[in-house]
């Protein structure tokens, strides 16, 4: 009788210990998650405060409409002002695409941007949308014909930068550079290339007088060159990725300046 009571007490102690440890473990997990969230969003919250102080309230609203986990940790925002954003119509589903189009996936101060010469191509967070640089100094720096008018608005954190621009970067129009320009070559295209010259065959020595053969010698025909059969599809497919990688390496080296 006493033995069964002791076993019941031991079982209750084990259950109570198990429940206590489970509760402590859950509290530790929740507290660690809560402590991690502010650290990940600290730079973004600081950047939002700087945007608000500079009166970019509409852009702040767009940032707040986007899921925080979709915004890259290292980024440079290009912010149209409220007056420019009031002229466009933007659906809720297009907000994230708009932010990606108006951001560079690296934290770049204007001192970093000024190193890019005119004609440089910068990637945006939207992979198929590029920015062409026109650099005539701090007061005349353009990306796709849109001028940076308020540089270095976000500087408090280390992973987020932002600059004010005087226009909206559109996906259509003459300033759009979503595809890389085709390289120009001085050589003629396959359709207009000159016909291949007949290879010059070595001259045969004259026949000996005693064994003169009047049968005409048949000259071997020249090899047929199939110029039109060559294709450049693979080179065109890899050109965009190669250029994107080179530009990315350049930007990473400038960030380290």
Sine and cosine of phi, psi and omega as CSV:
sin_phi,cos_phi,sin_psi,cos_psi,sin_omega,cos_omega
0.00,0.00,-0.77,0.64,0.02,-1.00
-0.90,0.43,-0.58,0.82,0.00,-1.00
-0.90,0.43,-0.65,0.76,0.02,-1.00
-0.92,0.39,-0.59,0.81,0.04,-1.00
-0.91,0.41,-0.65,0.76,0.02,-1.00
-0.89,0.46,-0.67,0.74,0.03,-1.00
-0.89,0.46,-0.61,0.80,0.04,-1.00
-0.92,0.40,-0.65,0.76,0.02,-1.00
-0.91,0.42,-0.66,0.75,0.01,-1.00
-0.89,0.46,-0.67,0.74,0.02,-1.00
-0.88,0.47,-0.67,0.74,0.02,-1.00
-0.90,0.44,-0.62,0.79,0.02,-1.00
-0.90,0.43,-0.68,0.73,0.03,-1.00
-0.87,0.49,-0.70,0.72,-0.01,-1.00
-0.90,0.43,-0.68,0.73,0.00,-1.00
-0.90,0.43,-0.65,0.76,0.02,-1.00
-0.90,0.44,-0.68,0.74,0.00,-1.00
-0.88,0.47,-0.69,0.72,0.00,-1.00
-0.91,0.41,-0.63,0.77,0.00,-1.00
-0.90,0.44,-0.71,0.71,0.02,-1.00
-0.90,0.43,-0.61,0.79,0.02,-1.00
-0.90,0.43,-0.68,0.73,0.01,-1.00
-0.90,0.44,-0.69,0.73,0.02,-1.00
-0.89,0.46,-0.66,0.75,0.01,-1.00
-0.90,0.44,-0.68,0.74,0.03,-1.00
-0.90,0.45,-0.64,0.77,0.03,-1.00
-0.90,0.44,-0.63,0.77,0.03,-1.00
-0.90,0.43,-0.66,0.75,0.00,-1.00
-0.90,0.43,-0.71,0.71,-0.02,-1.00
-0.91,0.41,-0.64,0.77,0.00,-1.00
-0.93,0.37,-0.59,0.81,0.03,-1.00
-0.92,0.39,-0.65,0.76,0.04,-1.00
-0.91,0.42,-0.69,0.73,0.01,-1.00
-0.90,0.43,-0.59,0.81,0.02,-1.00
-0.96,0.29,-0.49,0.87,-0.03,-1.00
-0.97,0.23,-0.55,0.83,-0.05,-1.00
-0.88,0.47,-0.75,0.66,0.01,-1.00
-0.88,0.47,-0.57,0.82,-0.02,-1.00
-0.92,0.39,-0.59,0.81,0.01,-1.00
-0.96,0.29,-0.51,0.86,-0.08,-1.00
-0.98,-0.18,0.05,1.00,-0.10,-0.99
-0.88,0.47,-0.73,0.69,-0.01,-1.00
-0.91,0.42,-0.63,0.78,0.01,-1.00
-0.91,0.41,-0.68,0.74,0.03,-1.00
-0.90,0.43,-0.64,0.77,0.06,-1.00
-0.90,0.43,-0.64,0.77,0.03,-1.00
-0.91,0.41,-0.62,0.79,0.02,-1.00
-0.89,0.46,-0.66,0.75,0.04,-1.00
-0.89,0.46,-0.63,0.78,0.02,-1.00
-0.93,0.38,-0.61,0.79,0.06,-1.00
-0.88,0.47,-0.67,0.74,0.00,-1.00
-0.90,0.43,-0.65,0.76,0.03,-1.00
-0.90,0.43,-0.44,0.90,0.03,-1.00
-1.00,-0.04,0.14,0.99,0.07,-1.00
0.94,0.34,0.53,0.85,0.11,-0.99
-0.99,-0.17,0.88,0.48,-0.13,-0.99
-0.94,0.34,-0.61,0.79,-0.01,-1.00
-0.92,0.39,-0.64,0.76,0.04,-1.00
-0.91,0.42,-0.62,0.79,0.07,-1.00
-0.87,0.49,-0.66,0.75,0.03,-1.00
-0.87,0.49,-0.65,0.76,0.02,-1.00
-0.91,0.41,-0.63,0.78,0.04,-1.00
-0.90,0.44,-0.67,0.74,0.00,-1.00
-0.93,0.37,-0.42,0.91,0.04,-1.00
-0.97,0.25,-0.27,0.96,-0.06,-1.00
-1.00,-0.03,0.56,-0.83,0.06,-1.00
-0.88,0.47,0.77,-0.64,-0.04,-1.00
-0.85,0.52,-0.54,0.84,-0.04,-1.00
-0.97,0.26,-0.17,0.99,0.04,-1.00
-1.00,-0.02,-0.24,0.97,0.01,-1.00
-1.00,0.07,0.83,-0.55,-0.04,-1.00
-0.86,0.50,0.46,-0.89,0.00,-1.00
-0.94,0.35,-0.51,0.86,0.03,-1.00
-0.89,-0.45,0.88,-0.48,-0.15,-0.99
-0.33,-0.94,0.46,-0.89,0.15,-0.99
-0.85,-0.53,0.88,-0.47,0.01,-1.00
-1.00,0.03,0.64,-0.76,0.13,-0.99
-0.93,-0.36,0.95,-0.31,-0.27,-0.96
-0.95,-0.31,0.92,-0.40,0.23,-0.97
-0.93,0.37,0.51,-0.86,-0.01,-1.00
-0.98,0.19,0.10,-1.00,-0.07,-1.00
-0.86,0.50,-0.61,0.79,-0.03,-1.00
-0.90,0.43,-0.65,0.76,0.01,-1.00
-0.94,0.35,-0.65,0.76,-0.02,-1.00
-0.94,0.33,-0.39,0.92,0.03,-1.00
-0.94,0.34,-0.22,0.97,-0.04,-1.00
-1.00,-0.04,-0.07,1.00,-0.04,-1.00
-0.91,-0.42,0.37,-0.93,0.08,-1.00
-0.94,-0.35,0.82,-0.58,-0.10,-1.00
-0.72,-0.69,0.86,-0.52,0.04,-1.00
-0.98,0.18,0.32,-0.95,-0.04,-1.00
-0.89,0.46,-0.58,0.82,-0.01,-1.00
-0.94,0.33,-0.30,0.95,-0.05,-1.00
-0.99,-0.15,0.04,1.00,-0.07,-1.00
-0.91,0.42,-0.73,0.68,-0.04,-1.00
-0.90,0.43,-0.65,0.76,0.05,-1.00
-0.88,0.47,-0.64,0.77,0.03,-1.00
-0.89,0.46,-0.71,0.71,0.00,-1.00
-0.91,0.42,-0.64,0.77,0.03,-1.00
-0.90,0.43,-0.60,0.80,0.01,-1.00
-0.94,0.34,-0.43,0.90,-0.02,-1.00
-0.96,-0.29,0.63,0.78,0.04,-1.00
-0.45,-0.89,0.45,-0.89,0.06,-1.00
-0.92,-0.39,0.73,-0.68,-0.13,-0.99
-0.97,0.23,0.61,0.79,0.09,-1.00
-0.52,-0.86,0.54,-0.84,0.07,-1.00
-0.99,0.15,0.97,-0.25,-0.10,-0.99
-0.88,-0.48,0.90,-0.44,0.21,-0.98
-0.95,0.30,0.24,-0.97,0.01,-1.00
-0.90,0.43,-0.49,0.87,0.07,-1.00
-0.88,0.47,-0.46,0.89,0.11,-0.99
-0.98,0.21,-0.68,0.73,-0.04,-1.00
-0.90,0.44,-0.56,0.83,-0.11,-0.99
-0.92,0.39,-0.22,0.97,0.04,-1.00
-0.98,0.20,-0.23,0.97,0.00,-1.00
-0.99,0.11,0.86,-0.51,-0.01,-1.00
-0.98,0.22,0.23,-0.97,0.04,-1.00
-0.84,0.54,0.69,-0.72,-0.02,-1.00
0.99,-0.12,-0.19,0.98,0.03,-1.00
-0.92,0.40,0.48,-0.88,0.03,-1.00
-0.91,-0.41,0.84,-0.55,0.01,-1.00
-0.95,-0.32,0.66,-0.75,0.07,-1.00
-0.98,0.19,0.44,-0.90,0.15,-0.99
-0.94,-0.34,0.07,-1.00,0.06,-1.00
-0.93,0.37,-0.30,0.95,0.13,-0.99
-1.00,0.00,0.92,-0.39,-0.27,-0.96
-0.87,0.49,-0.55,0.84,-0.06,-1.00
-0.99,-0.11,0.33,0.95,0.00,-1.00
-0.81,-0.59,0.84,-0.55,-0.06,-1.00
-0.89,-0.45,0.33,-0.94,0.01,-1.00
-0.87,-0.49,0.79,-0.62,0.05,-1.00
-0.99,-0.12,0.76,-0.65,-0.08,-1.00
-1.00,0.02,0.68,-0.73,0.22,-0.98
-0.80,-0.59,0.97,-0.22,-0.18,-0.98
-0.94,-0.33,0.96,-0.27,0.10,-0.99
-0.86,-0.51,0.53,0.85,0.01,-1.00
0.97,-0.26,0.05,-1.00,-0.09,-1.00
-0.87,0.49,-0.58,0.81,-0.05,-1.00
-1.00,0.03,-0.01,1.00,-0.02,-1.00
-0.54,-0.84,0.91,0.42,0.00,-1.00
-0.90,-0.44,0.88,-0.48,-0.10,-0.99
-0.86,-0.51,0.56,-0.83,0.17,-0.99
-0.82,-0.57,0.93,-0.38,-0.08,-1.00
0.80,0.59,0.72,0.69,0.03,-1.00
0.92,0.40,0.21,0.98,0.08,-1.00
-0.93,-0.36,0.81,-0.59,-0.15,-0.99
-1.00,0.04,0.63,-0.78,0.19,-0.98
-0.99,0.14,0.91,-0.41,-0.09,-1.00
-0.95,-0.31,-0.34,0.94,0.00,-1.00
-0.71,-0.71,0.99,0.14,-0.04,-1.00
-0.96,0.27,0.41,-0.91,0.15,-0.99
0.83,0.55,0.80,0.60,0.09,-1.00
-0.98,0.18,-0.63,0.78,0.00,-1.00
-0.97,-0.25,0.94,-0.35,-0.04,-1.00
-0.69,-0.72,-0.10,1.00,-0.12,-0.99
-0.93,0.38,-0.74,0.67,-0.01,-1.00
-0.99,0.12,0.00,-1.00,-0.02,-1.00
-0.97,-0.25,-0.24,0.97,-0.12,-0.99
-0.91,-0.41,-0.12,0.99,-0.04,-1.00
-0.76,-0.64,0.78,-0.63,0.10,-1.00
-0.82,-0.57,0.39,-0.92,0.07,-1.00
-0.48,-0.88,0.54,-0.84,0.00,-1.00
-0.71,-0.70,0.59,-0.81,0.06,-1.00
-1.00,0.07,0.68,-0.73,0.01,-1.00
-0.83,-0.56,0.34,-0.94,-0.10,-1.00
-0.97,-0.23,0.48,0.88,0.02,-1.00
-0.22,-0.98,0.03,-1.00,0.02,-1.00
-0.94,-0.34,0.75,-0.66,0.02,-1.00
-0.99,0.16,0.96,-0.29,-0.09,-1.00
-1.00,-0.07,0.36,-0.93,0.03,-1.00
-1.00,0.04,-0.09,1.00,0.04,-1.00
-0.76,-0.65,0.36,-0.93,0.02,-1.00
0.90,-0.43,0.19,-0.98,-0.07,-1.00
-0.92,0.40,-0.37,0.93,-0.02,-1.00
-1.00,0.06,-0.03,1.00,-0.07,-1.00
-0.98,0.19,0.74,-0.67,0.01,-1.00
-0.80,-0.60,0.79,0.61,-0.04,-1.00
-0.96,0.28,-0.28,0.96,0.06,-1.00
-0.84,-0.55,0.43,-0.90,-0.02,-1.00
-0.97,0.24,0.58,-0.81,0.05,-1.00
-0.92,0.39,0.58,-0.82,0.00,-1.00
-0.93,0.36,0.70,-0.71,0.00,-1.00
-0.93,0.37,0.62,-0.79,0.02,-1.00
-0.99,-0.11,0.72,-0.70,-0.01,-1.00
-0.82,-0.57,0.58,-0.82,-0.01,-1.00
-0.98,0.19,-0.32,0.95,0.00,-1.00
-0.95,0.30,0.49,-0.87,-0.02,-1.00
-0.95,0.30,0.44,-0.90,0.02,-1.00
-0.95,0.33,0.32,-0.95,-0.02,-1.00
-0.84,0.54,-0.53,0.85,-0.04,-1.00
-0.94,0.33,-0.53,0.85,-0.07,-1.00
-0.96,-0.27,0.08,1.00,-0.02,-1.00
-0.92,0.40,0.54,-0.84,0.00,-1.00
-0.92,0.38,0.50,-0.87,0.00,-1.00
-0.90,0.43,0.58,-0.81,-0.02,-1.00
-0.91,0.42,0.63,-0.77,0.00,-1.00
-0.98,0.22,0.52,-0.86,0.00,-1.00
-0.94,0.35,0.80,-0.60,0.00,-1.00
-0.88,0.47,0.62,-0.78,-0.03,-1.00
-1.00,0.05,0.88,-0.48,-0.03,-1.00
-0.99,0.10,0.56,-0.83,-0.01,-1.00
-0.90,0.44,0.62,-0.78,0.01,-1.00
-0.94,0.33,0.67,-0.75,0.03,-1.00
-1.00,0.07,0.55,-0.83,0.03,-1.00
-0.92,0.40,0.50,-0.87,0.00,-1.00
-0.89,0.45,0.59,-0.81,-0.01,-1.00
-0.92,0.39,0.46,-0.89,0.06,-1.00
-0.94,0.35,0.50,-0.87,-0.08,-1.00
-0.90,0.43,-0.53,0.85,-0.07,-1.00
-0.98,0.21,-0.25,0.97,-0.06,-1.00
-0.74,-0.67,0.77,0.64,-0.04,-1.00
-0.93,0.36,0.79,-0.62,0.00,-1.00
-0.87,-0.49,0.89,-0.45,-0.06,-1.00
-1.00,0.06,0.00,1.00,0.02,-1.00
-0.95,0.32,0.83,-0.56,-0.05,-1.00
-0.90,0.43,0.65,-0.76,0.02,-1.00
-0.99,0.12,0.73,-0.68,0.01,-1.00
-1.00,0.04,0.86,-0.50,0.00,-1.00
-0.99,0.17,0.74,-0.67,0.01,-1.00
-0.86,0.50,0.68,-0.73,0.01,-1.00
-0.92,0.40,0.51,-0.86,0.04,-1.00
-0.92,0.40,0.50,-0.86,0.01,-1.00
-0.91,0.41,0.67,-0.74,0.01,-1.00
-0.98,0.19,0.83,-0.55,0.01,-1.00
-0.99,-0.17,0.90,-0.44,0.01,-1.00
-1.00,-0.05,1.00,0.08,-0.05,-1.00
-0.95,0.31,-0.64,0.77,-0.11,-0.99
-0.94,0.35,-0.25,0.97,-0.07,-1.00
-0.98,0.17,-0.22,0.98,0.01,-1.00
-0.96,0.27,0.63,-0.78,-0.04,-1.00
-0.85,-0.52,0.55,-0.83,0.00,-1.00
-0.91,-0.42,0.35,0.94,-0.05,-1.00
-0.88,0.47,-0.69,0.72,-0.05,-1.00
-0.91,0.43,-0.62,0.78,0.01,-1.00
-0.92,0.40,-0.58,0.81,0.02,-1.00
-0.93,0.37,-0.55,0.83,-0.02,-1.00
-0.94,0.34,-0.58,0.81,-0.05,-1.00
-1.00,0.04,-0.23,0.97,-0.04,-1.00
-0.88,0.48,-0.71,0.70,-0.03,-1.00
-0.88,0.47,-0.72,0.69,-0.01,-1.00
-0.91,0.42,-0.63,0.78,0.02,-1.00
-0.90,0.44,-0.70,0.72,-0.02,-1.00
-0.91,0.42,-0.65,0.76,0.03,-1.00
-0.88,0.48,-0.66,0.75,-0.01,-1.00
-0.92,0.39,-0.66,0.75,0.00,-1.00
-0.89,0.45,-0.70,0.72,0.00,-1.00
-0.90,0.44,-0.63,0.78,0.02,-1.00
-0.88,0.47,-0.68,0.73,0.02,-1.00
-0.89,0.45,-0.64,0.77,0.03,-1.00
-0.88,0.47,-0.68,0.73,-0.03,-1.00
-0.92,0.39,-0.62,0.78,0.03,-1.00
-0.90,0.43,-0.60,0.80,0.03,-1.00
-0.93,0.37,-0.55,0.83,0.02,-1.00
-0.95,0.32,-0.57,0.82,0.03,-1.00
-0.88,0.48,-0.54,0.84,-0.01,-1.00
-0.98,0.21,-0.09,1.00,0.00,-1.00
-0.91,0.41,0.00,0.00,0.00,0.00
